[in-house]
Amino acid sequence: LTEILIANLIVSLVKIDLRPYAYLALGALLIAGYAIGPEAVLGQGVAAGLGYSLFLLSPVLCAGVIFATSFSRVGSAGSALGANILGAVLGGWAEYGTMITGIRFMALVALALYAASLIAILIARRRAAVPA
């Protein structure tokens, strides 16, 4: 929740569209999270475990910036919140898959889902730019 609050604060203070940077950072962090497994910090002490936990949670900040920026630019808050709830439900279902595939695979699932959201934003932007 703290990262989401920070993301909202960043979006309210910075007036440029941060989504391209947030998507790049999100992709890099998810790939790094996949590459650096939890075994890297096992037995390294509490500080290493805490640092690894913060590292694994850092994509939440990027996702928060993406959502807050997108939400601030949408015409209908109801449909945007509905889409967000649908995403939360799908994410929750995907999270249960980690019991089978492991936590590292979840980074790849999240990467695929955020790539789909980026594609949807680009398609919507292209449709808005085409004159009627």
Steps between C-alpha positions, in 0.01 A plus 500: 500500500789734568633450149156573352478817708847603379398426139194725535715774651750474213224520239340801671832687515645412159289629214654297215383155396720264699351182359778432245760519777285301740447224242875482431583487871224248563627271225858525622401433861282201410778348288750562780257348751479190284877481459583555866322229694445487875791262539728801447420628849439179692719494806621857439324651799199719566629807315556303179156344529338839558689650207394212276139541610506870415660417166226248420231752597649787299294419187195605705629859493535489121155344461360769729647773281354333191155470656493848655612664177253300291219567748567873499460506120185290466158646421293248696619417851249217534630299206861561605432377854312201358797410282728538801283265707498247215879524489520446875282189475706359211818582690367320806422192294843515342657530845354165599689353205823565687417201719558287192759698305691682774536868583757570229260397223254762628740768379460368145121491534501859627731602215259349245198668659666842511619457141135440408400817686767699316374367168144598598614854585686531169197375305268741682740787436519413129119482474467840670751652256319376189254766377139386475 
